[in-house]
Amino acid sequence: MEAKKLFVLKLFLAILTGLGMLVALSPSTSASTWHKGVPKLLYGRWENKYAGFHFYKKSFVAWDRQIGYVPTAYARIKVTYKVVGRHTYRLHYLDIRSNYYHTAGDFHYINESVIKIVGGGYLYRY
């Protein structure tokens, strides 16, 4: 009887150890994926006193308002986005001047007239 209890205990510990190793060694996955284009919530022209963005379906233009619209405005193309939170999107784009991909930052949609650049300021719809 004692040998049977010891066998069941060892079997239970072996199964528990195996399950623990299976969980620990399994690859972690991320549910979020990259989507093509710009989120529909961000479409349109957004500005504050320092910068401005105009988001289109598959591209956007950004400019520095203190320098002026023309010198810094050029299209960022091949935009993709990832949902990183509720109404928060990380934008990734191809810079046509340098031909490199960059991350534009995280944009949090607050309402139809305000978005927030995470780690930055607020932008207002114009």
N, CA, C and O atoms as CSV, one atom per row, in Angstrom:
chain,resi,resn,atom,element,x,y,z
A,1,MET,N,N,0.815,-1.179,0.000
A,1,MET,CA,C,0.000,0.000,0.000
A,1,MET,C,C,0.869,1.258,0.000
A,1,MET,O,O,0.585,2.225,-0.706
A,2,GLU,N,N,1.925,1.224,0.800
A,2,GLU,CA,C,2.833,2.368,0.881
A,2,GLU,C,C,3.563,2.579,-0.442
A,2,GLU,O,O,3.778,3.719,-0.851
A,3,ALA,N,N,3.943,1.506,-1.109
A,3,ALA,CA,C,4.631,1.601,-2.393
A,3,ALA,C,C,3.709,2.202,-3.457
A,3,ALA,O,O,4.161,2.966,-4.309
A,4,LYS,N,N,2.431,1.860,-3.407
A,4,LYS,CA,C,1.475,2.384,-4.382
A,4,LYS,C,C,1.289,3.892,-4.189
A,4,LYS,O,O,1.224,4.632,-5.171
A,5,LYS,N,N,1.205,4.353,-2.953
A,5,LYS,CA,C,1.067,5.788,-2.682
A,5,LYS,C,C,2.311,6.545,-3.143
A,5,LYS,O,O,2.207,7.638,-3.701
A,6,LEU,N,N,3.489,5.960,-2.907
A,6,LEU,CA,C,4.736,6.583,-3.334
A,6,LEU,C,C,4.806,6.666,-4.851
A,6,LEU,O,O,5.254,7.675,-5.395
A,7,PHE,N,N,4.364,5.603,-5.548
A,7,PHE,CA,C,4.342,5.601,-7.014
A,7,PHE,C,C,3.400,6.679,-7.555
A,7,PHE,O,O,3.755,7.389,-8.496
A,8,VAL,N,N,2.218,6.807,-6.978
A,8,VAL,CA,C,1.241,7.818,-7.425
A,8,VAL,C,C,1.793,9.226,-7.172
A,8,VAL,O,O,1.620,10.118,-8.002
A,9,LEU,N,N,2.448,9.423,-6.043
A,9,LEU,CA,C,3.026,10.728,-5.732
A,9,LEU,C,C,4.128,11.084,-6.719
A,9,LEU,O,O,4.182,12.218,-7.196
A,10,LYS,N,N,5.010,10.135,-7.034
A,10,LYS,CA,C,6.084,10.382,-7.999
A,10,LYS,C,C,5.514,10.657,-9.392
A,10,LYS,O,O,6.006,11.533,-10.103
A,11,LEU,N,N,4.490,9.919,-9.778
A,11,LEU,CA,C,3.850,10.125,-11.079
A,11,LEU,C,C,3.216,11.519,-11.135
A,11,LEU,O,O,3.344,12.220,-12.139
A,12,PHE,N,N,2.541,11.913,-10.071
A,12,PHE,CA,C,1.923,13.229,-10.013
A,12,PHE,C,C,2.972,14.339,-10.121
A,12,PHE,O,O,2.776,15.306,-10.857
A,13,LEU,N,N,4.093,14.202,-9.385
A,13,LEU,CA,C,5.157,15.207,-9.439
A,13,LEU,C,C,5.805,15.255,-10.817
A,13,LEU,O,O,6.164,16.337,-11.281
A,14,ALA,N,N,5.965,14.118,-11.483
A,14,ALA,CA,C,6.546,14.090,-12.825
A,14,ALA,C,C,5.637,14.793,-13.831
A,14,ALA,O,O,6.110,15.553,-14.676
A,15,ILE,N,N,4.350,14.540,-13.738
A,15,ILE,CA,C,3.388,15.194,-14.640
A,15,ILE,C,C,3.370,16.700,-14.379
A,15,ILE,O,O,3.359,17.494,-15.320
A,16,LEU,N,N,3.366,17.089,-13.113
A,16,LEU,CA,C,3.356,18.503,-12.759
A,16,LEU,C,C,4.625,19.207,-13.248
A,16,LEU,O,O,4.556,20.329,-13.750
A,17,THR,N,N,5.779,18.557,-13.104
A,17,THR,CA,C,7.041,19.124,-13.579
A,17,THR,C,C,7.032,19.241,-15.102
A,17,THR,O,O,7.480,20.249,-15.650
A,18,GLY,N,N,6.531,18.230,-15.778
A,18,GLY,CA,C,6.455,18.272,-17.241
A,18,GLY,C,C,5.552,19.385,-17.737
A,18,GLY,O,O,5.893,20.076,-18.697
A,19,LEU,N,N,4.406,19.570,-17.096
A,19,LEU,CA,C,3.509,20.662,-17.480
A,19,LEU,C,C,4.130,22.027,-17.218
A,19,LEU,O,O,3.967,22.962,-18.001
A,20,GLY,N,N,4.838,22.122,-16.113
A,20,GLY,CA,C,5.516,23.386,-15.792
A,20,GLY,C,C,6.580,23.731,-16.815
A,20,GLY,O,O,6.709,24.891,-17.206
A,21,MET,N,N,7.340,22.746,-17.253
A,21,MET,CA,C,8.363,22.979,-18.270
A,21,MET,C,C,7.724,23.309,-19.613
A,21,MET,O,O,8.247,24.136,-20.359
A,22,LEU,N,N,6.613,22.680,-19.926
A,22,LEU,CA,C,5.924,22.943,-21.183
A,22,LEU,C,C,5.431,24.386,-21.235
A,22,LEU,O,O,5.550,25.046,-22.267
A,23,VAL,N,N,4.886,24.871,-20.142
A,23,VAL,CA,C,4.408,26.255,-20.089
A,23,VAL,C,C,5.578,27.227,-20.124
A,23,VAL,O,O,5.507,28.249,-20.806
A,24,ALA,N,N,6.652,26.927,-19.404
A,24,ALA,CA,C,7.802,27.831,-19.342
A,24,ALA,C,C,8.540,27.919,-20.669
A,24,ALA,O,O,9.072,28.979,-20.999
A,25,LEU,N,N,8.586,26.852,-21.429
A,25,LEU,CA,C,9.343,26.826,-22.676
A,25,LEU,C,C,8.502,27.154,-23.899
A,25,LEU,O,O,9.042,27.240,-25.002
A,26,SER,N,N,7.199,27.341,-23.739
A,26,SER,CA,C,6.370,27.648,-24.900
A,26,SER,C,C,6.643,29.079,-25.354
A,26,SER,O,O,6.844,29.958,-24.516
A,27,PRO,N,N,6.655,29.332,-26.670
A,27,PRO,CA,C,6.956,30.671,-27.166
A,27,PRO,C,C,5.821,31.646,-26.827
A,27,PRO,O,O,4.643,31.289,-26.850
A,28,SER,N,N,6.208,32.874,-26.516
A,28,SER,CA,C,5.186,33.879,-26.232
A,28,SER,C,C,4.689,34.450,-27.550
A,28,SER,O,O,5.460,34.593,-28.499
A,29,THR,N,N,3.425,34.773,-27.611
A,29,THR,CA,C,2.854,35.320,-28.830
A,29,THR,C,C,2.223,36.670,-28.530
A,29,THR,O,O,1.833,36.958,-27.398
A,30,SER,N,N,2.132,37.478,-29.558
A,30,SER,CA,C,1.499,38.777,-29.439
A,30,SER,C,C,0.250,38.780,-30.291
A,30,SER,O,O,0.293,38.384,-31.456
A,31,ALA,N,N,-0.857,39.218,-29.732
A,31,ALA,CA,C,-2.122,39.190,-30.457
A,31,ALA,C,C,-2.213,40.320,-31.477
A,31,ALA,O,O,-2.984,40.223,-32.431
A,32,SER,N,N,-1.444,41.384,-31.294
A,32,SER,CA,C,-1.565,42.514,-32.198
A,32,SER,C,C,-0.753,42.277,-33.469
A,32,SER,O,O,0.312,41.660,-33.444
A,33,THR,N,N,-1.284,42.784,-34.577
A,33,THR,CA,C,-0.608,42.665,-35.862
A,33,THR,C,C,-0.521,44.041,-36.504
A,33,THR,O,O,-1.202,44.977,-36.087
A,34,TRP,N,N,0.317,44.153,-37.516
A,34,TRP,CA,C,0.454,45.393,-38.257
A,34,TRP,C,C,-0.579,45.411,-39.373
A,34,TRP,O,O,-0.729,44.434,-40.107
A,35,HIS,N,N,-1.291,46.527,-39.500
A,35,HIS,CA,C,-2.307,46.707,-40.526
A,35,HIS,C,C,-1.831,47.762,-41.508
A,35,HIS,O,O,-1.105,48.680,-41.126
A,36,LYS,N,N,-2.233,47.645,-42.777
A,36,LYS,CA,C,-1.833,48.616,-43.792
A,36,LYS,C,C,-2.696,49.860,-43.701
A,36,LYS,O,O,-3.887,49.782,-43.399
A,37,GLY,N,N,-2.081,51.017,-43.966
A,37,GLY,CA,C,-2.807,52.268,-43.999
A,37,GLY,C,C,-2.834,52.970,-42.651
A,37,GLY,O,O,-2.109,52.615,-41.722
A,38,VAL,N,N,-3.695,53.978,-42.578
A,38,VAL,CA,C,-3.860,54.790,-41.370
A,38,VAL,C,C,-5.213,54.451,-40.756
A,38,VAL,O,O,-6.174,54.261,-41.501
A,39,PRO,N,N,-5.333,54.366,-39.428
A,39,PRO,CA,C,-6.642,54.118,-38.823
A,39,PRO,C,C,-7.647,55.204,-39.217
A,39,PRO,O,O,-7.296,56.383,-39.275
A,40,LYS,N,N,-8.877,54.816,-39.484
A,40,LYS,CA,C,-9.893,55.779,-39.918
A,40,LYS,C,C,-10.137,56.877,-38.893
A,40,LYS,O,O,-10.493,57.996,-39.261
A,41,LEU,N,N,-9.953,56.576,-37.625
A,41,LEU,CA,C,-10.168,57.588,-36.591
A,41,LEU,C,C,-9.202,58.764,-36.722
A,41,LEU,O,O,-9.501,59.864,-36.257
A,42,LEU,N,N,-8.049,58.542,-37.350
A,42,LEU,CA,C,-7.038,59.597,-37.451
A,42,LEU,C,C,-7.114,60.386,-38.754
A,42,LEU,O,O,-6.388,61.369,-38.905
A,43,TYR,N,N,-7.968,59.991,-39.703
A,43,TYR,CA,C,-8.053,60.698,-40.984
A,43,TYR,C,C,-8.282,62.182,-40.766
A,43,TYR,O,O,-9.026,62.574,-39.867
A,44,GLY,N,N,-7.647,63.008,-41.584
A,44,GLY,CA,C,-7.894,64.443,-41.549
A,44,GLY,C,C,-6.676,65.229,-41.096
A,44,GLY,O,O,-5.576,64.687,-40.986
A,45,ARG,N,N,-6.881,66.497,-40.839
A,45,ARG,CA,C,-5.813,67.432,-40.487
A,45,ARG,C,C,-5.851,67.723,-38.990
A,45,ARG,O,O,-6.890,68.093,-38.443
A,46,TRP,N,N,-4.704,67.552,-38.339
A,46,TRP,CA,C,-4.574,67.764,-36.895
A,46,TRP,C,C,-3.400,68.705,-36.658
A,46,TRP,O,O,-2.340,68.540,-37.262
A,47,GLU,N,N,-3.580,69.688,-35.784
A,47,GLU,CA,C,-2.514,70.655,-35.520
A,47,GLU,C,C,-2.526,71.100,-34.062
A,47,GLU,O,O,-3.531,70.989,-33.358
A,48,ASN,N,N,-1.373,71.606,-33.636
A,48,ASN,CA,C,-1.279,72.409,-32.429
A,48,ASN,C,C,-0.364,73.581,-32.774
A,48,ASN,O,O,-0.069,73.786,-33.951
A,49,LYS,N,N,0.094,74.353,-31.795
A,49,LYS,CA,C,0.889,75.524,-32.153
A,49,LYS,C,C,2.318,75.177,-32.572
A,49,LYS,O,O,3.052,76.051,-33.033
A,50,TYR,N,N,2.729,73.897,-32.417
A,50,TYR,CA,C,4.091,73.505,-32.765
A,50,TYR,C,C,4.184,72.650,-34.025
A,50,TYR,O,O,5.150,72.768,-34.780
A,51,ALA,N,N,3.199,71.798,-34.260
A,51,ALA,CA,C,3.295,70.836,-35.359
A,51,ALA,C,C,1.930,70.571,-35.964
A,51,ALA,O,O,0.897,70.959,-35.417
A,52,GLY,N,N,1.951,69.908,-37.097
A,52,GLY,CA,C,0.710,69.537,-37.743
A,52,GLY,C,C,0.859,68.216,-38.487
A,52,GLY,O,O,1.952,67.863,-38.931
A,53,PHE,N,N,-0.238,67.496,-38.617
A,53,PHE,CA,C,-0.285,66.232,-39.354
A,53,PHE,C,C,-1.523,66.246,-40.233
A,53,PHE,O,O,-2.574,66.747,-39.833
A,54,HIS,N,N,-1.396,65.703,-41.415
A,54,HIS,CA,C,-2.565,65.466,-42.264
A,54,HIS,C,C,-2.522,63.989,-42.644
A,54,HIS,O,O,-1.654,63.558,-43.403
A,55,PHE,N,N,-3.472,63.219,-42.106
A,55,PHE,CA,C,-3.522,61.783,-42.315
A,55,PHE,C,C,-4.450,61.457,-43.476
A,55,PHE,O,O,-5.600,61.895,-43.507
A,56,TYR,N,N,-3.943,60.688,-44.426
A,56,TYR,CA,C,-4.718,60.192,-45.554
A,56,TYR,C,C,-4.898,58.686,-45.382
A,56,TYR,O,O,-4.524,58.130,-44.349
A,57,LYS,N,N,-5.468,58.026,-46.388
A,57,LYS,CA,C,-5.759,56.599,-46.266
A,57,LYS,C,C,-4.489,55.748,-46.121
A,57,LYS,O,O,-4.453,54.835,-45.296
A,58,LYS,N,N,-3.454,56.037,-46.910
A,58,LYS,CA,C,-2.240,55.212,-46.878
A,58,LYS,C,C,-0.967,56.009,-46.634
A,58,LYS,O,O,0.131,55.466,-46.752
A,59,SER,N,N,-1.095,57.279,-46.297
A,59,SER,CA,C,0.074,58.111,-46.064
A,59,SER,C,C,-0.300,59.255,-45.131
A,59,SER,O,O,-1.464,59.423,-44.769
A,60,PHE,N,N,0.709,60.042,-44.747
A,60,PHE,CA,C,0.439,61.255,-43.990
A,60,PHE,C,C,1.554,62.256,-44.237
A,60,PHE,O,O,2.656,61.899,-44.653
A,61,VAL,N,N,1.240,63.513,-43.971
A,61,VAL,CA,C,2.193,64.610,-44.091
A,61,VAL,C,C,2.328,65.239,-42.718
A,61,VAL,O,O,1.332,65.462,-42.030
A,62,ALA,N,N,3.563,65.526,-42.316
A,62,ALA,CA,C,3.806,66.185,-41.029
A,62,ALA,C,C,4.623,67.443,-41.283
A,62,ALA,O,O,5.454,67.479,-42.191
A,63,TRP,N,N,4.384,68.472,-40.480
A,63,TRP,CA,C,5.139,69.698,-40.644
A,63,TRP,C,C,5.355,70.365,-39.302
A,63,TRP,O,O,4.620,70.134,-38.342
A,64,ASP,N,N,6.382,71.200,-39.261
A,64,ASP,CA,C,6.717,71.976,-38.079
A,64,ASP,C,C,6.143,73.374,-38.281
A,64,ASP,O,O,6.562,74.078,-39.199
A,65,ARG,N,N,5.209,73.784,-37.457
A,65,ARG,CA,C,4.533,75.063,-37.658
A,65,ARG,C,C,5.413,76.251,-37.313
A,65,ARG,O,O,5.134,77.359,-37.770
A,66,GLN,N,N,6.461,76.067,-36.530
A,66,GLN,CA,C,7.317,77.196,-36.189
A,66,GLN,C,C,8.255,77.553,-37.331
A,66,GLN,O,O,8.667,78.705,-37.464
A,67,ILE,N,N,8.598,76.554,-38.166
A,67,ILE,CA,C,9.425,76.827,-39.338
A,67,ILE,C,C,8.542,77.234,-40.507
A,67,ILE,O,O,8.885,78.126,-41.282
A,68,GLY,N,N,7.420,76.578,-40.618
A,68,GLY,CA,C,6.503,76.840,-41.719
A,68,GLY,C,C,6.086,75.544,-42.361
A,68,GLY,O,O,6.686,74.499,-42.112
A,69,TYR,N,N,5.077,75.603,-43.174
A,69,TYR,CA,C,4.524,74.390,-43.764
A,69,TYR,C,C,5.444,73.803,-44.826
A,69,TYR,O,O,5.683,72.596,-44.821
A,70,VAL,N,N,5.960,74.609,-45.721
A,70,VAL,CA,C,6.646,74.110,-46.911
A,70,VAL,C,C,7.968,73.404,-46.622
A,70,VAL,O,O,8.170,72.315,-47.160
A,71,PRO,N,N,8.891,73.944,-45.808
A,71,PRO,CA,C,10.208,73.298,-45.700
A,71,PRO,C,C,10.190,71.904,-45.081
A,71,PRO,O,O,11.053,71.085,-45.396
A,72,THR,N,N,9.242,71.622,-44.221
A,72,THR,CA,C,9.282,70.336,-43.524
A,72,THR,C,C,8.177,69.390,-43.957
A,72,THR,O,O,8.104,68.265,-43.462
A,73,ALA,N,N,7.309,69.822,-44.875
A,73,ALA,CA,C,6.176,68.987,-45.264
A,73,ALA,C,C,6.554,68.095,-46.435
A,73,ALA,O,O,6.874,68.584,-47.519
A,74,TYR,N,N,6.517,66.808,-46.221
A,74,TYR,CA,C,6.688,65.827,-47.279
A,74,TYR,C,C,5.939,64.574,-46.856
A,74,TYR,O,O,5.698,64.349,-45.670
A,75,ALA,N,N,5.582,63.775,-47.826
A,75,ALA,CA,C,4.734,62.615,-47.539
A,75,ALA,C,C,5.516,61.494,-46.874
A,75,ALA,O,O,6.653,61.198,-47.243
A,76,ARG,N,N,4.889,60.886,-45.897
A,76,ARG,CA,C,5.374,59.633,-45.320
A,76,ARG,C,C,4.470,58.557,-45.915
A,76,ARG,O,O,3.252,58.596,-45.736
A,77,ILE,N,N,5.062,57.602,-46.617
A,77,ILE,CA,C,4.261,56.642,-47.373
A,77,ILE,C,C,4.382,55.240,-46.770
A,77,ILE,O,O,5.139,55.012,-45.826
A,78,LYS,N,N,3.620,54.317,-47.338
A,78,LYS,CA,C,3.593,52.909,-46.891
A,78,LYS,C,C,3.371,52.822,-45.382
A,78,LYS,O,O,4.105,52.134,-44.672
A,79,VAL,N,N,2.361,53.521,-44.915
A,79,VAL,CA,C,2.075,53.579,-43.480
A,79,VAL,C,C,1.421,52.271,-43.037
A,79,VAL,O,O,0.524,51.752,-43.701
A,80,THR,N,N,1.880,51.760,-41.919
A,80,THR,CA,C,1.243,50.629,-41.251
A,80,THR,C,C,1.005,51.049,-39.799
A,80,THR,O,O,1.674,51.943,-39.280
A,81,TYR,N,N,0.055,50.396,-39.163
A,81,TYR,CA,C,-0.223,50.721,-37.761
A,81,TYR,C,C,-0.499,49.454,-36.976
A,81,TYR,O,O,-0.884,48.416,-37.513
A,82,LYS,N,N,-0.285,49.593,-35.685
A,82,LYS,CA,C,-0.521,48.506,-34.735
A,82,LYS,C,C,-1.344,49.077,-33.589
A,82,LYS,O,O,-1.066,50.177,-33.112
A,83,VAL,N,N,-2.333,48.351,-33.156
A,83,VAL,CA,C,-3.134,48.767,-32.006
A,83,VAL,C,C,-2.355,48.399,-30.744
A,83,VAL,O,O,-2.085,47.223,-30.497
A,84,VAL,N,N,-1.995,49.407,-29.946
A,84,VAL,CA,C,-1.216,49.155,-28.729
A,84,VAL,C,C,-2.016,49.402,-27.459
A,84,VAL,O,O,-1.509,49.204,-26.355
A,85,GLY,N,N,-3.247,49.827,-27.609
A,85,GLY,CA,C,-4.133,50.080,-26.477
A,85,GLY,C,C,-5.492,50.493,-27.009
A,85,GLY,O,O,-5.714,50.527,-28.220
A,86,ARG,N,N,-6.389,50.804,-26.102
A,86,ARG,CA,C,-7.724,51.221,-26.530
A,86,ARG,C,C,-7.622,52.585,-27.203
A,86,ARG,O,O,-7.257,53.568,-26.558
A,87,HIS,N,N,-7.939,52.650,-28.487
A,87,HIS,CA,C,-7.851,53.867,-29.305
A,87,HIS,C,C,-6.435,54.431,-29.346
A,87,HIS,O,O,-6.261,55.635,-29.531
A,88,THR,N,N,-5.425,53.589,-29.177
A,88,THR,CA,C,-4.031,54.013,-29.261
A,88,THR,C,C,-3.359,53.221,-30.372
A,88,THR,O,O,-3.417,51.992,-30.401
A,89,TYR,N,N,-2.717,53.949,-31.291
A,89,TYR,CA,C,-2.146,53.334,-32.487
A,89,TYR,C,C,-0.682,53.735,-32.632
A,89,TYR,O,O,-0.332,54.900,-32.448
A,90,ARG,N,N,0.175,52.766,-32.963
A,90,ARG,CA,C,1.582,53.031,-33.259
A,90,ARG,C,C,1.735,53.043,-34.776
A,90,ARG,O,O,1.436,52.051,-35.440
A,91,LEU,N,N,2.200,54.163,-35.324
A,91,LEU,CA,C,2.350,54.306,-36.772
A,91,LEU,C,C,3.794,54.070,-37.184
A,91,LEU,O,O,4.729,54.497,-36.506
A,92,HIS,N,N,3.957,53.384,-38.303
A,92,HIS,CA,C,5.249,53.033,-38.878
A,92,HIS,C,C,5.186,53.442,-40.343
A,92,HIS,O,O,4.176,53.186,-41.000
A,93,TYR,N,N,6.224,54.066,-40.873
A,93,TYR,CA,C,6.142,54.593,-42.240
A,93,TYR,C,C,7.490,54.538,-42.939
A,93,TYR,O,O,8.530,54.348,-42.308
A,94,LEU,N,N,7.451,54.709,-44.257
A,94,LEU,CA,C,8.654,54.806,-45.074
A,94,LEU,C,C,8.934,56.280,-45.324
A,94,LEU,O,O,8.089,56.995,-45.862
A,95,ASP,N,N,10.110,56.729,-44.936
A,95,ASP,CA,C,10.529,58.113,-45.169
A,95,ASP,C,C,11.093,58.197,-46.585
A,95,ASP,O,O,12.099,57.556,-46.890
A,96,ILE,N,N,10.452,58.982,-47.451
A,96,ILE,CA,C,10.878,59.005,-48.859
A,96,ILE,C,C,12.184,59.760,-49.046
A,96,ILE,O,O,12.839,59.598,-50.075
A,97,ARG,N,N,12.581,60.579,-48.079
A,97,ARG,CA,C,13.866,61.285,-48.218
A,97,ARG,C,C,15.046,60.364,-47.921
A,97,ARG,O,O,16.048,60.387,-48.637
A,98,SER,N,N,14.932,59.562,-46.880
A,98,SER,CA,C,16.050,58.701,-46.493
A,98,SER,C,C,15.871,57.256,-46.940
A,98,SER,O,O,16.817,56.471,-46.885
A,99,ASN,N,N,14.668,56.895,-47.383
A,99,ASN,CA,C,14.332,55.542,-47.813
A,99,ASN,C,C,14.486,54.524,-46.674
A,99,ASN,O,O,14.832,53.367,-46.915
A,100,TYR,N,N,14.227,54.960,-45.436
A,100,TYR,CA,C,14.245,54.088,-44.269
A,100,TYR,C,C,12.877,54.103,-43.606
A,100,TYR,O,O,12.116,55.063,-43.733
A,101,TYR,N,N,12.583,53.028,-42.902
A,101,TYR,CA,C,11.335,52.961,-42.140
A,101,TYR,C,C,11.552,53.557,-40.752
A,101,TYR,O,O,12.594,53.350,-40.130
A,102,HIS,N,N,10.563,54.291,-40.283
A,102,HIS,CA,C,10.616,54.935,-38.978
A,102,HIS,C,C,9.291,54.724,-38.255
A,102,HIS,O,O,8.281,54.398,-38.878
A,103,THR,N,N,9.302,54.910,-36.944
A,103,THR,CA,C,8.078,54.895,-36.166
A,103,THR,C,C,7.701,56.332,-35.860
A,103,THR,O,O,8.496,57.086,-35.299
A,104,ALA,N,N,6.485,56.707,-36.232
A,104,ALA,CA,C,6.022,58.079,-36.019
A,104,ALA,C,C,5.671,58.323,-34.563
A,104,ALA,O,O,5.685,59.468,-34.111
A,105,GLY,N,N,5.360,57.286,-33.831
A,105,GLY,CA,C,4.974,57.438,-32.440
A,105,GLY,C,C,3.622,56.808,-32.193
A,105,GLY,O,O,3.026,56.200,-33.082
A,106,ASP,N,N,3.152,56.965,-30.970
A,106,ASP,CA,C,1.854,56.434,-30.575
A,106,ASP,C,C,0.853,57.576,-30.515
A,106,ASP,O,O,1.100,58.603,-29.883
A,107,PHE,N,N,-0.281,57.386,-31.180
A,107,PHE,CA,C,-1.331,58.388,-31.227
A,107,PHE,C,C,-2.554,57.829,-30.509
A,107,PHE,O,O,-3.046,56.751,-30.844
A,108,HIS,N,N,-3.039,58.575,-29.517
A,108,HIS,CA,C,-4.208,58.149,-28.752
A,108,HIS,C,C,-5.390,59.029,-29.133
A,108,HIS,O,O,-5.357,60.243,-28.933
A,109,TYR,N,N,-6.439,58.412,-29.684
A,109,TYR,CA,C,-7.649,59.116,-30.085
A,109,TYR,C,C,-8.502,59.363,-28.852
A,109,TYR,O,O,-8.928,58.416,-28.191
A,110,ILE,N,N,-8.752,60.630,-28.538
A,110,ILE,CA,C,-9.553,60.975,-27.369
A,110,ILE,C,C,-11.006,61.199,-27.765
A,110,ILE,O,O,-11.908,60.581,-27.200
A,111,ASN,N,N,-11.236,62.080,-28.731
A,111,ASN,CA,C,-12.580,62.282,-29.281
A,111,ASN,C,C,-12.446,62.823,-30.697
A,111,ASN,O,O,-11.340,62.866,-31.235
A,112,GLU,N,N,-13.552,63.237,-31.311
A,112,GLU,CA,C,-13.497,63.626,-32.717
A,112,GLU,C,C,-12.696,64.894,-32.969
A,112,GLU,O,O,-12.414,65.210,-34.124
A,113,SER,N,N,-12.322,65.627,-31.933
A,113,SER,CA,C,-11.560,66.849,-32.147
A,113,SER,C,C,-10.201,66.872,-31.450
A,113,SER,O,O,-9.474,67.857,-31.580
A,114,VAL,N,N,-9.835,65.826,-30.719
A,114,VAL,CA,C,-8.561,65.825,-29.987
A,114,VAL,C,C,-7.907,64.448,-30.077
A,114,VAL,O,O,-8.554,63.424,-29.854
A,115,ILE,N,N,-6.611,64.438,-30.407
A,115,ILE,CA,C,-5.787,63.231,-30.254
A,115,ILE,C,C,-4.550,63.622,-29.457
A,115,ILE,O,O,-4.153,64.787,-29.438
A,116,LYS,N,N,-3.951,62.644,-28.805
A,116,LYS,CA,C,-2.758,62.895,-27.996
A,116,LYS,C,C,-1.602,62.085,-28.563
A,116,LYS,O,O,-1.740,60.895,-28.848
A,117,ILE,N,N,-0.470,62.742,-28.721
A,117,ILE,CA,C,0.753,62.018,-29.060
A,117,ILE,C,C,1.309,61.512,-27.739
A,117,ILE,O,O,1.669,62.310,-26.874
A,118,VAL,N,N,1.384,60.201,-27.571
A,118,VAL,CA,C,1.823,59.624,-26.306
A,118,VAL,C,C,3.264,60.061,-26.048
A,118,VAL,O,O,4.141,59.848,-26.885
A,119,GLY,N,N,3.501,60.661,-24.910
A,119,GLY,CA,C,4.816,61.198,-24.581
A,119,GLY,C,C,5.012,62.598,-25.131
A,119,GLY,O,O,6.108,63.148,-25.026
A,120,GLY,N,N,3.979,63.188,-25.713
A,120,GLY,CA,C,4.071,64.525,-26.298
A,120,GLY,C,C,2.841,65.335,-25.958
A,120,GLY,O,O,2.282,65.224,-24.867
A,121,GLY,N,N,2.429,66.155,-26.916
A,121,GLY,CA,C,1.313,67.042,-26.668
A,121,GLY,C,C,0.030,66.577,-27.330
A,121,GLY,O,O,-0.080,65.440,-27.789
A,122,TYR,N,N,-0.927,67.472,-27.368
A,122,TYR,CA,C,-2.235,67.213,-27.948
A,122,TYR,C,C,-2.310,67.838,-29.336
A,122,TYR,O,O,-1.671,68.855,-29.605
A,123,LEU,N,N,-3.090,67.224,-30.208
A,123,LEU,CA,C,-3.350,67.766,-31.537
A,123,LEU,C,C,-4.857,67.962,-31.670
A,123,LEU,O,O,-5.651,67.169,-31.165
A,124,TYR,N,N,-5.232,69.036,-32.361
A,124,TYR,CA,C,-6.637,69.387,-32.516
A,124,TYR,C,C,-7.008,69.345,-33.982
A,124,TYR,O,O,-6.209,69.718,-34.841
A,125,ARG,N,N,-8.235,68.887,-34.277
A,125,ARG,CA,C,-8.681,68.768,-35.655
A,125,ARG,C,C,-8.986,70.147,-36.237
A,125,ARG,O,O,-9.619,70.980,-35.589
A,126,TYR,N,N,-8.526,70.376,-37.468
A,126,TYR,CA,C,-8.810,71.617,-38.189
A,126,TYR,C,C,-9.541,71.300,-39.458
A,126,TYR,O,O,-9.878,72.207,-40.219
